[in-house]
């Protein structure tokens, strides 16, 4: 992956440091990192799974299983033949599995699904929907993997319990005033009229608007932290931070740190790594609040009350008998509880960046994590410059 040739004794350590970058959601800090090749190669299994799932979905539902299975096999054979032709064009054996996946191989797998739908007699409009869905999913996977988001979430799952516990403690301390307001709103007819009957697309875009606003709050509120992380200073503290990373060997051998100004893509990667981890905590807090109001609504708000507030018969997902009383989980309740949880997440994001104690518990450990990564990067650059 690296574009330079470091001293032979440093290469194993540099490989470990590059893995450390990837696990912390910062693959762009690696020298010579090429997302067009490295990312797509790592996504090869996901692209194959996406292709197979897409084939299953585009097959006609009225076909019997003994016809659907051969159709899936035929679609896989067509895609394999197309990749074989790409191999020949790239001067590789026809039946060889590509060691590195480029955009051409990825395009073949992604567009094979709408091509199969067209061959099976689907109309052009449905084929267009299939193509947009397949391409959109592939682009989302590529973006998440290119910036290390998927790897960050996977490798930090083990420590997430302690982090979420700290976030929960901060939420319990910061949110009682808001919870009292939300409790009042959950029993207000205006809330159910406004949120309970949001159509699917309006409800979805409302949730997206909350996510964008939370992200903007984090981005603007962490400006000083982001600037400090992007420009690590060569001080004794930098060496202490690097000793807690795979770069400890470089520190002990006397390698001089050589941080340079980050490129734009590296700054974007650093900012995304910081915001994503904090956003996950905020969303968990919002999900817990939403779940609370969902349970509260099941216990307190029955179908008749929902119909009185909204003016229409509720869409019941599940009916439950509690102590001889019929309770129901309705579509309107799910929407109201979700949006109340979204309000709670937005409030928690704003309060956590304003109130000092919450900021220390909510932000400092993530900033310290990235400071250690940047310390390792400074010595990594020093090893490459030797």
matplotlib code that plots the C-alpha trace (Angstrom):
import matplotlib.pyplot as plt

x = [0.0, 2.8, 4.3, 7.8, 10.4, 11.2, 14.1, 13.6, 13.4, 10.6, 8.3, 6.5, 5.9, 4.6, 2.2, 0.9, 0.5, -1.4, -3.8, -4.1, -5.1, -7.7, -9.2, -9.6, -11.4, -8.4, -7.2, -6.2, -3.4, -1.5, 1.1, 0.1, -3.5, -5.6, -9.3, -10.1, -8.2, -7.7, -11.4, -13.0, -10.7, -11.8, -15.4, -15.2, -17.2, -19.8, -20.2, -20.7, -23.4, -25.1, -25.1, -26.7, -29.3, -30.2, -30.7, -33.0, -35.1, -35.5, -36.7, -40.4, -42.3, -44.7, -42.0, -41.6, -38.5, -37.1, -37.1, -35.8, -32.7, -31.5, -32.2, -30.0, -27.3, -27.6, -27.2, -24.1, -22.7, -23.3, -21.6, -18.7, -18.3, -18.3, -15.6, -13.7, -13.8, -12.4, -9.6, -8.7, -8.7, -6.4, -4.1, -5.1, -6.3, -10.0, -11.0, -8.7, -10.2, -9.1, -6.5, -7.4, -10.8, -11.1, -14.1, -14.7, -15.0, -17.3, -19.4, -19.9, -21.2, -23.5, -25.0, -25.4, -28.5, -30.5, -29.3, -30.7, -34.0, -34.2, -33.5, -36.2, -38.8, -39.1, -40.3, -37.7, -39.1, -38.7, -35.2, -34.3, -35.4, -33.3, -30.3, -30.6, -31.0, -28.0, -25.7, -26.8, -26.1, -22.7, -21.8, -22.8, -20.7, -17.8, -18.0, -18.3, -15.4, -13.2, -13.3, -12.9, -16.4, -17.3, -13.9, -14.2, -17.6, -16.6, -13.3, -14.8, -17.8, -16.0, -15.4, -18.8, -20.4, -18.3, -18.5, -22.3, -22.6, -20.7, -22.9, -26.0, -24.8, -24.3, -27.7, -29.5, -27.8, -28.5, -31.9, -34.5, -35.9, -36.3, -37.9, -40.5, -41.4, -41.4, -43.6, -46.1, -45.8, -46.4, -49.9, -50.7, -53.2, -51.3, -48.2, -50.1, -51.8, -48.5, -46.3, -48.6, -49.8, -46.6, -46.5, -43.6, -41.4, -42.1, -41.3, -38.1, -36.9, -37.8, -35.5, -32.8, -33.1, -32.5, -29.4, -28.0, -28.7, -27.0, -24.0, -23.8, -23.9, -21.0, -19.0, -19.3, -19.0, -15.8, -13.9, -11.1, -10.6, -10.5, -7.9, -5.7, -5.9, -5.0, -1.8, -0.1, 2.8, 6.1, 6.3, 7.1, 3.4, 3.4, 5.9, 3.8, 0.7, 2.6, 3.9, 0.3, 0.0, 1.8, 4.3, 5.9, 8.8, 9.6, 9.6, 12.0, 14.4, 14.6, 12.7, 12.0, 8.3, 7.7, 4.1, 3.1, 0.0, -2.9, -4.3, -8.0, -9.0, -7.1, -8.8, -12.2, -11.3, -10.2, -13.4, -15.6, -14.0, -14.6, -18.2, -19.3, -18.3, -20.0, -23.0, -23.4, -23.6, -26.1, -28.3, -28.2, -29.4, -32.2, -33.1, -33.4, -35.6, -37.8, -38.1, -39.2, -42.0, -43.0, -43.5, -45.2, -47.5, -48.4, -49.4, -51.3, -52.5, -55.1, -56.5, -59.6, -57.5, -55.2, -58.3, -59.6, -56.3, -55.6, -59.1, -58.5, -58.4, -54.9, -52.8, -52.3, -49.0, -49.5, -52.2, -51.2, -53.3, -52.0, -53.9, -57.1, -56.7, -56.1, -53.0, -51.6, -48.5, -49.6, -47.9, -48.8, -47.2, -44.0, -43.7, -44.4, -41.9, -39.3, -39.6, -39.6, -36.4, -35.0, -35.7, -33.9, -30.9, -30.7, -31.0, -28.3, -25.9, -26.3, -26.1, -23.1, -21.0, -22.1, -22.1, -18.5, -18.9, -20.9, -18.3, -15.5, -17.3, -18.8, -16.0, -12.7, -12.1, -12.8, -10.5, -7.8, -8.3, -7.7, -4.8, -3.0, -3.7, -2.2, 0.8, 1.4, 1.0, 3.7, 6.2, 5.0, 5.8, 9.2, 10.0, 9.1, 11.3, 14.4]
y = [0.0, 2.4, 4.4, 4.7, 2.1, 2.4, 0.7, -3.1, -3.2, -0.7, -2.4, -4.8, -2.0, 0.3, -2.5, -2.7, 1.1, 1.1, -1.5, 0.7, 3.6, 1.4, 0.1, 3.7, 4.7, 6.6, 4.6, 7.7, 8.4, 5.4, 6.4, 5.5, 4.6, 4.3, 4.0, 3.1, -0.2, -0.9, -0.2, -2.1, -5.1, -5.3, -5.0, -7.9, -10.3, -7.6, -6.9, -10.6, -10.8, -7.7, -9.2, -12.5, -10.8, -8.5, -11.5, -13.1, -10.0, -9.4, -12.9, -13.2, -14.1, -16.3, -18.6, -22.0, -22.6, -25.2, -22.5, -19.7, -21.6, -22.2, -18.6, -17.4, -19.8, -18.5, -14.9, -15.8, -17.5, -14.4, -12.2, -14.6, -14.6, -10.8, -10.7, -13.3, -11.0, -8.2, -10.5, -11.2, -7.4, -6.9, -9.7, -12.2, -15.8, -16.0, -18.0, -16.2, -14.4, -10.7, -10.1, -6.4, -5.2, -2.0, 0.0, -2.1, -5.4, -3.6, -2.2, -5.6, -7.1, -4.1, -3.7, -7.5, -7.3, -4.8, -6.5, -9.8, -8.0, -6.7, -10.2, -11.7, -9.4, -6.6, -3.2, -0.4, 1.6, -1.4, -2.0, 1.6, 1.3, -1.9, -0.2, 2.9, 0.8, -1.4, 1.5, 3.5, 0.6, 0.0, 3.7, 3.9, 0.8, 2.2, 5.6, 3.9, 1.5, 4.2, 6.4, 3.4, 3.9, 0.2, -0.9, 1.8, 0.5, -3.1, -2.7, -0.4, -2.6, -4.3, -1.0, 0.4, -0.9, 1.3, 4.2, 4.0, 3.7, 7.0, 8.6, 7.3, 8.8, 12.1, 11.9, 11.1, 14.1, 16.5, 15.5, 15.5, 19.0, 17.9, 14.5, 16.4, 18.4, 15.4, 13.5, 16.4, 16.4, 12.6, 13.1, 16.1, 15.7, 18.2, 16.0, 13.0, 15.1, 16.5, 13.4, 10.4, 10.9, 11.8, 9.9, 7.6, 10.0, 13.0, 10.9, 9.6, 13.1, 14.4, 11.8, 12.7, 16.4, 15.5, 13.6, 16.4, 18.9, 16.8, 16.3, 20.1, 20.7, 18.3, 19.6, 23.3, 22.6, 20.6, 23.1, 23.7, 20.0, 19.3, 22.0, 20.7, 17.1, 18.2, 19.9, 17.7, 19.5, 17.8, 17.8, 15.2, 14.6, 13.4, 10.6, 9.5, 9.3, 7.3, 4.8, 3.7, 2.7, 0.3, 3.2, 2.6, 0.8, 3.8, 6.0, 3.7, 3.6, 7.3, 8.0, 11.7, 12.6, 14.4, 15.5, 17.4, 19.4, 17.0, 16.9, 17.7, 14.0, 13.2, 16.1, 14.8, 11.3, 12.6, 14.7, 11.8, 9.4, 11.9, 12.7, 9.2, 7.8, 10.6, 10.4, 6.7, 7.5, 10.3, 8.0, 5.3, 7.9, 8.9, 5.3, 4.6, 7.7, 6.7, 3.1, 4.6, 6.7, 3.7, 1.5, 4.4, 4.9, 1.2, 1.4, 4.7, 5.4, 2.9, 2.6, 4.7, 7.6, 7.5, 7.7, 10.6, 12.5, 11.8, 11.6, 8.4, 4.7, 3.7, 1.1, -1.6, -3.6, -5.8, -6.1, -7.0, -8.0, -6.4, -7.2, -7.8, -4.5, -4.5, -2.4, -2.0, -1.0, 1.2, 2.9, 6.3, 5.4, 4.3, 7.5, 9.7, 7.8, 7.9, 11.7, 12.3, 10.2, 12.4, 15.5, 14.0, 13.1, 16.6, 18.2, 15.8, 16.7, 20.5, 20.2, 17.9, 20.5, 23.4, 22.1, 21.6, 18.4, 16.7, 17.8, 16.2, 12.9, 12.9, 14.3, 14.0, 10.3, 10.4, 13.3, 11.5, 8.4, 10.4, 12.3, 8.9, 8.0, 11.3, 10.8, 7.4, 9.0, 11.6, 8.9, 6.9, 9.8, 10.2, 6.5, 7.0, 10.1, 8.4]
z = [0.0, 0.8, -2.0, -0.5, 0.4, 4.1, 5.9, 5.9, 9.7, 9.8, 7.3, 9.7, 12.1, 9.3, 8.3, 11.8, 12.0, 8.7, 10.1, 13.2, 10.9, 9.2, 12.5, 13.6, 10.5, 9.0, 6.0, 4.1, 6.5, 5.0, 2.4, -1.1, -0.1, -3.3, -2.5, -6.1, -5.7, -2.0, -1.2, -4.0, -3.4, 0.2, -0.9, -3.3, -1.0, -0.4, -4.1, -4.8, -2.0, -3.4, -6.8, -5.7, -3.5, -6.4, -8.7, -6.2, -6.0, -9.7, -10.4, -11.1, -7.9, -9.8, -10.9, -9.1, -7.2, -9.6, -12.3, -10.1, -9.0, -12.6, -13.4, -10.5, -11.7, -15.3, -14.0, -12.0, -15.2, -17.2, -14.7, -14.4, -18.2, -18.3, -15.6, -17.7, -20.7, -18.4, -17.3, -21.0, -21.7, -18.7, -19.9, -17.2, -17.6, -18.4, -15.3, -12.8, -9.8, -9.9, -7.1, -7.2, -8.1, -10.2, -11.2, -14.3, -12.3, -9.8, -12.6, -14.1, -10.9, -10.1, -13.6, -14.1, -11.8, -13.9, -17.1, -15.7, -15.0, -18.5, -19.9, -17.8, -19.5, -16.9, -18.2, -18.5, -15.6, -13.2, -14.6, -14.0, -10.4, -10.0, -11.6, -9.3, -6.2, -7.1, -8.1, -5.0, -2.7, -4.3, -4.0, -0.4, 0.4, -1.5, 0.4, 3.8, 3.1, 1.4, 4.5, 6.9, 8.4, 8.3, 9.7, 12.5, 13.5, 13.5, 15.4, 18.0, 18.7, 21.6, 23.5, 22.6, 25.9, 28.1, 25.8, 25.6, 29.3, 29.7, 27.1, 28.9, 32.2, 30.5, 28.9, 32.2, 33.8, 30.9, 29.7, 32.6, 31.6, 28.0, 29.0, 31.0, 27.9, 25.6, 28.0, 27.8, 24.0, 23.8, 25.2, 23.1, 20.3, 18.1, 18.3, 17.0, 14.3, 13.1, 13.4, 13.5, 9.9, 8.1, 4.8, 4.2, 2.2, 4.4, 7.5, 6.0, 5.0, 8.5, 10.0, 7.5, 8.4, 12.1, 11.2, 9.0, 11.7, 14.4, 12.1, 11.5, 15.2, 15.8, 12.9, 13.9, 17.7, 17.3, 15.2, 17.7, 18.3, 14.6, 13.9, 16.8, 15.5, 11.9, 13.1, 15.8, 17.6, 18.1, 22.0, 24.6, 24.9, 21.3, 22.1, 25.1, 23.0, 20.3, 22.9, 23.4, 19.7, 17.3, 16.7, 20.1, 18.5, 16.3, 19.4, 21.2, 18.2, 18.2, 15.0, 14.7, 14.1, 10.8, 10.7, 7.5, 6.7, 6.0, 2.5, 2.0, 1.7, 4.9, 6.8, 5.6, 6.8, 10.2, 10.6, 9.5, 12.0, 14.9, 14.0, 13.2, 16.6, 18.4, 16.2, 17.0, 20.7, 20.1, 18.0, 20.7, 23.3, 20.9, 20.2, 24.0, 24.5, 21.5, 22.9, 26.2, 24.6, 22.5, 25.6, 27.4, 24.4, 24.4, 28.1, 27.9, 24.4, 23.1, 19.5, 20.4, 21.7, 18.6, 16.4, 18.4, 18.1, 14.5, 13.1, 11.3, 12.3, 13.3, 11.4, 14.0, 13.8, 16.9, 19.6, 23.1, 26.1, 29.4, 32.6, 30.6, 28.7, 25.0, 24.0, 20.5, 18.6, 15.9, 13.0, 14.4, 17.7, 16.0, 14.1, 17.2, 19.3, 16.6, 16.2, 20.0, 20.1, 17.3, 19.3, 22.3, 20.2, 18.8, 22.2, 23.6, 20.8, 21.5, 25.3, 25.2, 23.3, 25.4, 29.0, 30.1, 32.2, 29.4, 26.9, 28.9, 29.2, 25.7, 23.5, 25.3, 25.0, 21.2, 20.8, 22.8, 20.6, 17.4, 19.1, 19.6, 16.0, 14.8, 17.1, 15.5, 12.1, 12.9, 13.7, 10.7, 8.5, 10.2, 9.5, 5.8, 5.6, 7.0]

ax = plt.figure().add_subplot(projection="3d")
ax.plot(x, y, z, "-o")
ax.set_aspect("equal")
plt.show()
